[in-house]
Amino acid sequence: MGRKSKRFINRELSWLEFNQRVLDEAQNEANPLLERLKFVAITASNLDEFFMVRVGSINMMVQQEVTTPELSGLTPVEQMAAISERCQKMVQDQYDILLNHLEPALKQEGIVRQHRQELTEKQYQVLQNVIEEEVFSILTPMVVQLDEEFPLLINQSLNVCAQVENSEGERRFVVIPFARTNLRFITLPSESGYQYILLEDALALFMPLLFPGENVIETVPFRITRNADFQLREDSASDLMAGMKEVLDARKEGTCIRLETSEFITSDMLAFLCEGLGIDRQGVYVVPGPVDLAAYFRMAGLGGYDHLKYPDWPPLREASLDPRKTMFQEIADRDILLSHPYESYDPVVRFLEEAAADPDVLAIKQTLYRTSSQSAIVAALKEAAERGKHVTALVELKARFDEARNIKWAGELEQVGIQVIYGVKGLKTHAKICLVVRREPSGIRRYMHFGTGNYNESTAKLYSDISFMTCNPELGADASNFFNAISGYSQPMKFSKVEVAPIGLREKILELINVETDRKKHGQKARITIKMNSLVDSEIIEALYQASQAGVKVRLNIRGICCLKPGVKGLSENITVISIIDRFLEHSRILHFLHGGDDRVYISSADWMPRNLDRRVELLVPIDDKECKSKLINTLNTYFKDNVKSRKLLANETFKLVDAGSRKPLRVQEYLYEQARNELEEAERTHQMVFEPHLANDN
């Protein structure tokens, strides 16, 4: 193995440790049982994407015989070996938790996965009817000869492979793709509770019905993961939409980089699958339980078992918002900062819906990266266009794994007369911004929404994000310049308040860090507090090391990847890194620089990764309003008080749960929700004590 860096943690191994922290929540008995099952499903889904993108990319480098080490000192071959070893261990842990902890506990609650040998006579008869009438009519067996081309199987779909022997002793392999069937979990009749059997187990039981007069030697489920790291060559794509469709088609035939299958598979069948799929044994994951644990999202959402789930935390109205006022009135009165999902996303949706219906609104301009399948925001943009307003939507067709949906949205938006921009050539537009231009008695006024999360009403209930709404004239000018630049109407220019990647955001971050470093060197107060999803960029990490060496206290709340090594003597002893995994996905990016007591506070769409700073269009937005700034600083500080869900990154690259000691337990997500609820209740009590007289009609 190459020489390990003392300054940087490997990106891929750091991400795998993040996924382990998610899996730790499945192990945590303090969490409700079905939520623990959901955490298992999340880790499986995370691994799926990790293999498709990161492992797929490294695998291509191995095939191309790239030997250049990355920041941590590992070559592509060494990374593949380390990833394989770590993933094999993680998969073992997943199945240990599912089979030895969760399923026995679920059984006690009446949720039972039946095995073939455990079926009652009634269950057997019902199951036979389902298999014969539904399953056999849907599935199509394919005989595969050793000298024939292996069938093209759908990425990440479950399949069954059977080995069959005829009366003459001749054997052949049969592959049965499950495709997109919804029958994975087959409900069985039971006197109490909920009993089910997996489709692959049921199919194995009745497989002889498909091959009468023959001997079914073995039936084994398997699942493949293909490389999905295909990039569009925009210099050669005259039609971006057509080019993206070609990328989607290429993924269907991507190299197989992972094979998941049952521990009961014979060596003959495993050799057959490996040869047919063109995969070596390093990419094989033999598991002792159900293949495809991500499918257990469905089981985690089982109805009738609310006592096994988190208590409901419905999003709340932000305390200062008056339901009787329009969003334009609210934003004109003051800047508004919303903390989702504790505070509802509805004001953002209402902002767009009111803009669509308001006759004084002249134009709406918005970026769309990931949206919900039934998007109220997209519907509002359509309505605005149909009412004759000028609507511009930048729909990022290159948003990974949302390309197909965004292609669909782009086509629908164009049909109603919206000016659609398919992203920026050579870059992904990841910025979250909406600009509404409105004619008012005092003249034209611009209203803006800036966010850290996507314009997606569904994930806004699950992700922790920040929304900032303002009509600040300087931010309005910047917003107009931003849309003019990305639409090609003007050259990128110097902005007044915001910073934009890739033309100035990196430089601004380095400047902010270096100012804190210089202040500390001159005996002034200095502190850096950051919350984001990933920290990878080596130039910024080096700047943080220099700040630490100057004595600046650096506090980092990094949910996922962190390539910085904290707590190393002489390098980073003044840097603390924590990570919080809880019921909501931590997604907001918040930055606070003490600046000698004149706080500099920002929200951003960007993590500190080379891709975000150099290859994406991102925004860094200053929060200058006193109340909004105070709210963000208090929120940031509270994260570092969490002693229930917080884990601290140690110098040896491992994470350790923060010990509450004698302190009162504080779980930050619960605290923020209770804080929002208390503020709303206080606002409602205050409102009830205000007398509002009915005034005579002026007419």
C-alpha positions in Angstrom: 0.0 0.0 0.0 1.2 3.5 -0.8 2.5 5.9 1.8 -0.4 7.1 3.9 -0.8 10.9 4.2 -0.6 12.5 7.7 -2.7 15.4 6.5 -5.6 14.0 4.6 -8.2 11.2 5.1 -9.2 9.2 2.0 -12.5 10.5 0.6 -14.0 7.2 -0.1 -13.1 5.6 3.2 -14.4 8.8 4.9 -17.8 8.4 3.1 -18.0 4.7 4.2 -17.5 5.8 7.8 -20.4 8.2 7.4 -22.5 5.3 6.2 -21.3 3.3 9.2 -22.6 6.2 11.4 -26.0 5.8 9.8 -25.8 2.0 10.4 -25.0 2.7 14.0 -28.4 4.3 14.3 -30.0 1.0 13.2 -28.1 -0.6 16.1 -29.2 2.0 18.6 -32.0 0.5 20.7 -33.1 4.0 21.8 -34.5 4.4 18.3 -38.0 3.1 17.4 -37.9 -0.4 15.8 -39.2 0.4 12.4 -36.9 3.5 12.3 -34.0 1.2 12.9 -35.1 -0.9 10.0 -35.3 2.3 7.9 -31.7 3.1 8.8 -30.6 -0.3 7.5 -32.5 0.5 4.2 -30.8 3.9 4.0 -27.3 2.4 4.4 -28.1 -0.1 1.6 -29.5 2.7 -0.7 -26.4 4.8 0.1 -24.1 1.9 -0.8 -26.0 1.4 -4.1 -25.2 5.0 -5.2 -21.6 4.8 -3.8 -20.9 1.8 -6.0 -22.6 3.2 -9.1 -20.7 6.5 -8.9 -17.6 6.4 -6.8 -16.6 2.7 -7.2 -17.6 2.9 -10.8 -15.2 5.8 -11.3 -12.3 4.2 -9.5 -12.9 1.0 -11.3 -12.5 2.8 -14.7 -9.2 4.3 -13.4 -8.0 0.8 -12.5 -8.9 -0.4 -16.0 -7.0 2.6 -17.5 -4.0 1.6 -15.3 -3.9 5.0 -13.6 -1.3 4.8 -10.8 -1.4 8.4 -9.5 -2.3 8.5 -5.8 -5.0 10.8 -4.4 -4.6 13.1 -1.5 -4.4 10.4 1.2 -1.7 8.6 -0.7 -3.7 5.6 -2.1 -3.6 4.6 -5.8 -6.8 3.5 -7.5 -5.8 -0.2 -7.1 -5.2 0.4 -3.4 -8.4 2.3 -3.0 -10.4 -0.5 -4.6 -8.9 -3.1 -2.2 -9.5 -0.9 0.8 -13.1 -0.2 -0.3 -13.8 -3.8 -0.9 -12.5 -4.8 2.6 -14.5 -2.0 4.3 -17.7 -2.7 2.4 -17.6 -6.5 3.0 -17.4 -5.7 6.8 -20.2 -3.2 6.5 -22.4 -5.7 4.7 -21.7 -8.2 7.4 -22.8 -5.7 10.0 -26.0 -4.9 8.1 -27.1 -8.5 8.1 -26.1 -9.1 11.7 -28.3 -6.2 12.7 -31.2 -7.3 10.5 -31.2 -11.0 11.2 -30.0 -11.1 14.8 -31.5 -8.0 16.3 -34.3 -6.4 14.2 -36.2 -9.4 12.9 -36.4 -11.1 16.3 -37.6 -7.8 17.8 -40.1 -7.3 15.0 -41.4 -10.9 15.4 -42.2 -10.0 19.0 -44.3 -7.1 17.7 -46.1 -9.4 15.3 -44.2 -8.5 12.1 -42.9 -11.8 10.8 -40.9 -12.8 7.7 -42.1 -16.4 7.0 -39.7 -18.9 5.5 -40.8 -21.6 3.1 -40.8 -24.4 5.7 -42.9 -22.3 8.2 -45.9 -21.8 6.0 -49.3 -23.0 7.2 -51.5 -24.9 4.8 -53.7 -21.8 4.3 -50.7 -19.6 3.6 -49.3 -22.2 1.2 -52.6 -22.2 -0.8 -52.8 -18.4 -0.9 -49.2 -18.1 -2.0 -49.6 -20.7 -4.7 -52.5 -18.7 -6.1 -50.5 -15.5 -6.1 -47.5 -17.2 -7.8 -49.6 -19.0 -10.5 -52.0 -16.1 -11.3 -49.8 -13.0 -10.9 -46.1 -13.8 -10.7 -45.9 -16.4 -13.5 -47.9 -14.1 -15.8 -45.5 -11.3 -15.2 -42.0 -12.9 -15.1 -40.2 -14.3 -18.1 -37.6 -17.0 -17.6 -34.6 -16.8 -20.0 -32.4 -19.9 -20.7 -28.8 -18.9 -20.8 -26.2 -21.1 -22.5 -22.6 -20.9 -21.5 -21.5 -19.8 -25.0 -24.3 -17.3 -25.4 -24.3 -13.6 -24.5 -25.6 -12.9 -21.0 -29.0 -11.1 -21.0 -29.0 -7.4 -20.4 -30.4 -7.0 -16.8 -31.7 -3.8 -15.3 -29.4 -2.1 -12.9 -30.2 -2.8 -9.3 -33.2 -4.9 -10.0 -33.5 -8.3 -8.3 -33.2 -11.5 -10.3 -33.4 -15.2 -9.7 -31.0 -17.8 -11.3 -32.1 -21.4 -11.4 -30.1 -24.5 -12.4 -32.3 -27.1 -14.0 -31.6 -30.7 -15.0 -33.7 -32.6 -17.6 -34.5 -36.3 -17.6 -31.3 -37.0 -19.7 -29.1 -35.4 -17.0 -28.4 -32.2 -19.1 -28.2 -29.1 -17.0 -28.8 -25.5 -17.9 -29.1 -22.1 -16.2 -32.3 -20.0 -16.3 -32.4 -16.4 -15.3 -35.7 -14.8 -14.2 -35.5 -11.0 -14.0 -38.0 -9.5 -11.5 -37.8 -6.2 -13.4 -39.9 -3.5 -11.7 -42.5 -5.8 -10.0 -44.1 -4.5 -6.8 -44.6 -8.0 -5.4 -41.3 -8.2 -3.4 -43.1 -8.5 -0.1 -46.1 -10.9 -0.4 -48.6 -10.5 2.4 -49.7 -13.8 3.9 -53.0 -14.5 5.8 -52.4 -14.5 9.6 -54.6 -14.5 12.7 -52.7 -11.6 14.2 -49.9 -9.2 13.3 -48.4 -9.0 9.8 -46.8 -11.9 8.1 -45.1 -11.9 4.7 -42.7 -13.8 2.5 -40.2 -12.5 0.0 -40.9 -13.1 -3.6 -37.6 -14.9 -4.3 -38.4 -17.4 -1.5 -41.9 -18.0 -2.8 -40.6 -18.4 -6.4 -38.0 -20.9 -5.2 -40.8 -22.9 -3.6 -42.9 -23.1 -6.7 -40.1 -23.1 -9.3 -40.8 -26.8 -10.3 -44.1 -25.7 -11.7 -42.2 -23.8 -14.4 -40.2 -26.8 -15.4 -42.5 -29.9 -15.2 -40.7 -33.2 -15.5 -37.4 -31.6 -14.7 -35.3 -31.3 -11.6 -34.7 -27.8 -10.2 -31.3 -28.2 -8.5 -31.0 -24.7 -7.0 -32.7 -21.4 -7.1 -30.7 -18.3 -5.9 -31.5 -14.6 -5.9 -28.9 -12.1 -7.2 -28.7 -8.4 -7.9 -26.2 -6.4 -10.0 -24.9 -2.9 -9.7 -23.7 -1.2 -12.9 -21.2 1.7 -13.3 -23.3 4.8 -13.7 -20.5 7.3 -13.8 -21.0 8.4 -17.4 -20.3 12.1 -18.1 -21.7 14.0 -21.1 -19.1 15.4 -23.4 -20.7 18.8 -23.8 -18.1 19.9 -26.3 -19.5 17.4 -28.7 -23.2 17.5 -27.8 -25.0 19.9 -30.0 -28.3 19.0 -28.4 -28.0 18.7 -24.6 -31.3 16.9 -24.1 -30.4 14.3 -26.7 -27.0 13.9 -25.2 -28.4 13.3 -21.7 -30.7 10.7 -23.1 -27.6 9.0 -24.5 -26.0 9.0 -21.1 -29.1 7.4 -19.6 -29.0 4.7 -22.3 -25.3 4.1 -21.6 -26.0 3.5 -17.9 -28.3 0.6 -18.9 -25.2 -1.2 -20.3 -22.6 0.0 -17.8 -20.0 -2.5 -16.5 -21.2 -4.7 -13.7 -19.2 -3.6 -10.6 -21.0 -5.5 -7.9 -22.8 -8.8 -7.6 -25.0 -9.5 -4.5 -26.2 -13.0 -4.0 -27.2 -15.6 -1.4 -24.8 -17.6 0.7 -26.5 -20.7 -0.5 -25.2 -20.3 -4.0 -23.1 -23.2 -5.4 -19.6 -22.6 -6.8 -20.9 -23.7 -10.2 -23.6 -21.0 -10.3 -21.4 -18.3 -8.9 -18.8 -19.1 -11.6 -21.5 -18.9 -14.2 -22.8 -15.5 -13.0 -19.3 -14.0 -12.6 -18.3 -15.1 -16.1 -21.6 -14.0 -17.7 -21.6 -10.6 -15.9 -17.8 -10.1 -16.4 -17.1 -9.4 -12.7 -14.2 -10.6 -10.6 -14.6 -12.1 -7.1 -13.6 -8.8 -5.4 -17.0 -7.4 -6.5 -19.0 -10.3 -5.2 -21.0 -9.9 -2.0 -22.4 -13.2 -0.7 -25.0 -12.4 2.0 -26.8 -14.6 4.6 -30.2 -12.9 4.2 -32.5 -11.1 1.8 -30.7 -9.5 -1.2 -31.4 -5.8 -1.6 -31.9 -4.3 1.8 -32.9 -1.0 0.3 -36.3 -2.6 -0.4 -37.0 -2.5 3.3 -37.9 1.1 3.0 -41.4 -0.3 2.2 -41.5 -2.5 5.3 -40.3 0.4 7.5 -43.4 2.4 6.4 -45.8 -0.4 7.3 -49.1 1.0 8.5 -50.7 0.2 11.9 -47.4 0.3 13.8 -47.1 3.9 14.8 -45.7 2.9 18.2 -42.6 1.5 16.4 -42.0 4.8 14.6 -40.8 8.3 15.6 -43.5 10.5 17.2 -44.9 12.9 14.6 -43.2 16.2 14.3 -45.4 18.1 11.8 -43.6 21.2 10.3 -44.7 24.4 12.1 -45.6 27.8 10.9 -42.7 30.2 11.5 -43.8 32.2 14.6 -43.5 35.7 13.1 -45.5 35.0 9.9 -49.0 36.3 9.8 -51.3 34.0 7.8 -53.5 37.0 6.9 -50.7 38.7 5.0 -49.3 37.8 1.6 -45.7 36.7 1.3 -44.9 39.9 -0.5 -46.2 41.9 2.5 -44.2 39.8 4.9 -40.9 40.0 2.9 -41.4 43.7 2.4 -41.6 44.2 6.1 -38.4 42.3 7.0 -36.0 39.5 5.9 -37.4 36.0 6.7 -35.3 33.0 7.6 -36.9 29.6 7.9 -35.3 26.5 9.4 -36.7 23.4 7.7 -38.2 20.9 8.4 -39.0 22.3 11.9 -40.5 25.4 10.2 -42.8 24.6 7.3 -41.7 24.9 3.6 -45.2 26.2 2.8 -44.2 29.9 2.8 -41.7 29.1 -0.1 -44.5 27.3 -2.0 -46.9 30.1 -1.2 -44.4 32.7 -2.4 -44.4 31.0 -5.9 -48.1 30.4 -6.0 -48.9 34.0 -5.0 -46.4 35.3 -7.6 -48.1 33.2 -10.3 -51.5 34.7 -9.4 -50.5 38.3 -8.7 -51.2 40.6 -11.6 -48.4 42.9 -10.5 -45.8 40.3 -10.9 -44.0 40.7 -14.2 -41.4 37.9 -14.1 -40.2 34.9 -12.2 -36.8 33.3 -12.6 -35.8 30.1 -10.9 -33.2 27.3 -10.8 -34.5 23.7 -10.5 -32.0 21.0 -9.6 -34.1 18.3 -7.9 -37.9 18.5 -7.6 -40.6 16.3 -6.3 -42.6 14.1 -8.6 -45.8 16.1 -8.0 -44.2 19.5 -7.7 -46.4 22.4 -6.6 -43.5 24.8 -7.4 -43.4 23.6 -11.0 -47.2 23.9 -11.2 -46.9 27.5 -10.0 -44.4 28.3 -12.7 -46.7 26.8 -15.3 -49.6 28.9 -14.0 -47.5 32.0 -14.1 -46.6 31.4 -17.8 -50.2 30.7 -18.7 -51.2 34.0 -17.1 -48.8 35.8 -19.4 -45.9 36.4 -17.0 -42.3 36.1 -18.2 -41.0 32.9 -16.6 -37.4 31.6 -16.9 -36.4 28.2 -15.4 -33.0 26.8 -15.4 -33.6 23.1 -15.3 -30.3 21.2 -14.6 -30.5 18.2 -16.9 -27.2 16.9 -15.5 -28.5 16.4 -11.9 -27.3 12.8 -11.3 -30.1 10.2 -11.2 -32.7 12.9 -11.7 -31.9 13.4 -15.3 -35.0 11.6 -16.6 -37.4 13.6 -14.4 -35.7 16.9 -15.2 -35.9 16.1 -19.0 -39.7 15.5 -18.5 -40.1 18.8 -16.5 -38.1 20.8 -19.1 -40.4 19.5 -21.9 -43.6 20.3 -20.0 -42.3 23.8 -19.0 -41.4 24.6 -22.6 -44.9 23.6 -23.8 -46.6 26.3 -21.7 -44.2 29.0 -23.0 -41.6 29.1 -20.2 -38.0 30.0 -21.3 -36.1 26.9 -20.3 -32.3 26.9 -19.9 -30.7 23.4 -19.8 -28.0 24.3 -17.3 -24.7 26.0 -18.1 -22.2 24.4 -20.5 -19.4 22.6 -18.8 -20.9 23.2 -15.3 -23.8 21.9 -13.1 -26.0 24.6 -11.7 -26.5 23.7 -8.1 -27.5 27.1 -6.8 -30.9 27.5 -5.1 -32.4 30.8 -6.1 -35.8 32.3 -7.1 -36.3 35.9 -8.2 -39.7 37.5 -8.5 -40.0 40.9 -10.2 -43.0 42.9 -9.1 -44.4 46.3 -10.1 -45.4 48.4 -7.1 -46.5 52.0 -6.5 -42.9 52.9 -5.6 -41.5 51.2 -8.7 -40.1 47.8 -9.5 -39.2 45.7 -6.6 -37.4 42.4 -6.6 -38.2 39.6 -4.1 -35.8 36.7 -3.7 -35.6 33.2 -2.1 -32.2 31.7 -1.5 -31.9 28.2 -0.1 -29.5 25.5 1.0 -31.8 22.8 -0.3 -33.6 21.8 -3.4 -37.0 23.2 -4.5 -38.6 19.9 -3.4 -41.6 20.0 -1.1 -41.2 16.3 -0.2 -37.5 16.3 0.9 -38.2 19.6 2.7 -40.0 17.6 5.3 -37.0 15.2 5.7 -33.9 17.4 5.2 -32.6 20.1 7.6 -32.2 23.2 5.4 -32.4 27.0 5.5 -34.6 29.3 3.4 -33.8 33.0 3.3 -36.4 35.4 1.8 -35.6 39.1 1.2 -36.2 42.1 -1.0 -32.9 43.7 -0.3 -32.0 45.9 -3.3 -28.4 44.9 -3.4 -29.2 41.2 -3.3 -31.9 41.9 -5.9 -29.4 43.4 -8.3 -27.1 40.4 -7.7 -30.0 38.0 -8.4 -30.7 39.7 -11.7 -27.1 39.7 -12.7 -26.8 36.0 -11.7 -29.7 35.0 -14.0 -28.4 37.3 -16.8 -25.0 35.6 -16.6 -26.3 32.0 -16.6 -28.7 32.7 -19.4 -25.9 34.0 -21.5 -27.2 37.6 -21.7 -24.1 39.0 -20.0 -20.6 38.1 -19.0 -20.1 37.0 -15.4 -19.4 40.1 -13.3 -18.4 41.2 -9.8 -21.4 40.8 -7.5 -22.2 43.3 -4.8 -23.2 40.9 -2.0 -23.2 37.2 -3.1 -20.3 35.1 -4.3 -20.7 32.7 -7.1 -18.8 29.5 -8.0 -16.7 28.9 -10.0 -15.8 32.6 -10.4 -15.2 33.8 -6.9 -16.6 31.6 -4.2 -13.4 29.7 -3.5 -11.4 32.9 -3.2 -14.0 34.4 -0.8 -13.9 31.4 1.5 -10.1 31.5 1.6 -10.2 35.2 2.3 -12.7 34.7 5.2 -10.5 32.0 6.7 -7.3 34.0 6.2 -8.8 37.1 7.9 -9.6 35.0 11.0 -6.0 33.7 10.9 -4.5 37.2 10.6 -6.8 38.6 13.4 -5.6 35.9 15.7 -2.0 36.5 14.9 -2.6 40.2 15.9 -4.1 39.3 19.2 -7.7 39.8 18.2 -10.7 37.5 18.7 -11.1 34.9 16.0 -13.3 31.8 15.5 -14.7 29.8 12.6 -17.8 27.7 12.8 -19.1 25.8 9.8 -21.9 23.4 9.1 -21.9 21.5 5.8 -22.2 18.1 4.2 -18.7 17.4 2.9 -15.1 18.8 3.3 -12.7 17.6 0.6 -11.0 20.5 -0.9 -7.2 20.4 -0.1 -6.6 24.1 -0.5 -9.3 25.0 2.0 -8.2 22.3 4.4 -4.7 23.7 4.3 -6.0 27.1 5.1 -7.9 25.7 8.1 -4.7 24.0 9.3 -3.0 27.4 9.1 -5.8 29.0 11.1 -5.5 26.2 13.7 -1.8 26.7 14.0 -2.3 30.4 14.5 -4.6 29.6 17.4 -8.0 30.1 15.8 -10.7 27.8 17.2 -12.3 26.0 14.3 -15.5 24.1 14.8 -16.8 22.0 11.9 -20.1 20.1 11.8 -19.6 17.8 8.8 -22.4 15.3 8.1 -20.6 13.1 5.6 -17.1 13.2 4.0 -14.3 14.9 5.9 -10.8 14.6 4.5 -9.4 17.0 7.2 -7.7 15.3 10.2 -8.6 17.2 13.4 -6.7 17.1 16.7 -3.3 16.4 15.3 -0.6 18.1 17.4 1.2 20.9 15.5 -1.3 20.7 12.7 -4.9 20.8 13.8 -5.2 20.6 17.6 -7.6 23.7 17.5 -10.0 22.0 15.0 -13.0 20.1 16.2 -15.1 18.0 13.8 -18.5 16.5 14.8 -21.1 14.7 12.8 -24.8 14.3 13.6 -27.0 11.5 12.3 -30.7 11.6 13.4 -34.2 11.3 12.0 -33.7 14.2 9.6 -30.9 14.4 7.1 -28.6 17.3 8.0 -28.3 19.2 4.7 -27.9 22.9 5.5 -24.7 24.8 4.8 -24.1 27.6 7.3 -20.9 29.6 7.8 -20.0 31.9 10.7 -16.8 33.9 11.0 -16.3 35.9 14.2 -14.5 38.7 12.4 -13.4 40.4 15.6 -17.0 40.4 16.9 -18.6 41.9 13.7 -20.1 38.5 12.8 -20.0 37.4 9.2 -22.7 34.8 8.6 -23.6 33.1 5.3 -25.7 30.3 3.9 -24.6 28.4 0.8 -25.6 25.8 -1.7 -22.0 24.5 -1.8 -20.0 22.0 0.1 -16.3 22.5 0.2 -15.4 20.1 -2.5 -13.5 20.7 -5.8 -16.6 19.8 -7.8 -18.7 22.4 -6.0 -16.1 25.2 -6.1 -14.7 24.6 -9.6 -17.2 22.7 -11.7 -20.6 23.9 -10.4 -22.6 27.1 -10.3 -23.1 27.7 -6.6 -24.0 30.6 -4.3 -22.7 32.0 -1.1 -25.3 34.4 0.4 -24.5 36.8 3.3 -27.1 37.1 6.1 -26.9 40.7 7.3 -30.3 41.1 9.0 -29.7 41.2 12.8 -32.5 38.8 13.7 -31.8 36.3 10.9 -28.1 36.3 11.7 -28.7 35.8 15.4 -31.0 32.8 14.6 -28.4 31.2 12.5 -25.6 31.7 15.0 -27.7 30.3 17.8 -28.6 27.3 15.6 -25.0 26.6 14.8 -23.9 26.8 18.4 -26.7 24.4 19.5 -25.4 21.8 17.2 -22.1 21.7 19.1 -24.0 21.2 22.4 -25.6 18.0 21.1 -24.6 15.1 23.4 -27.1 12.5 22.2 -26.6 12.1 18.5 -23.3 13.9 18.0 -20.1 11.9 17.1 -16.6 13.4 17.3 -13.9 12.7 14.7 -10.7 11.7 16.3 -7.1 12.1 15.1 -7.0 8.3 14.3 -9.8 8.8 11.8 -12.5 7.1 13.9 -15.6 8.6 15.3 -16.7 8.5 19.0 -20.1 9.4 20.5 -19.9 12.6 22.4 -20.2 11.8 26.1 -22.9 13.8 27.9 -21.2 13.2 31.3 -23.1 15.0 34.0 -24.7 17.4 31.5 -28.4 17.3 30.7 -29.0 15.3 27.5 -29.5 17.6 24.5 -30.6 16.2 21.1 -30.3 19.1 18.6 -33.0 18.1 16.2 -35.5 17.6 19.1 -34.3 20.9 20.6 -34.8 22.9 17.4 -38.3 21.4 16.9 -39.3 22.2 20.5 -37.9 25.7 20.1 -40.0 26.3 17.0 -43.1 25.0 18.7 -42.6 27.1 21.8 -42.0 30.3 19.7 -45.2 29.6 17.7 -47.3 28.9 20.8 -46.0 32.2 22.4 -46.8 34.1 19.2 -50.3 32.7 19.2 -50.9 33.5 22.8 -49.7 37.1 22.2 -51.9 37.4 19.2 -55.0 36.3 21.2 -54.3 39.1 23.8 -54.4 41.8 21.1 -57.8 43.5 20.6 -58.6 44.1 16.9 -61.5 46.5 16.5 -63.8 46.3 13.4 -63.3 49.7 11.7 -66.0 51.5 9.7 -65.8 51.1 6.0 -64.1 54.2 4.5 -66.6 54.2 1.7 
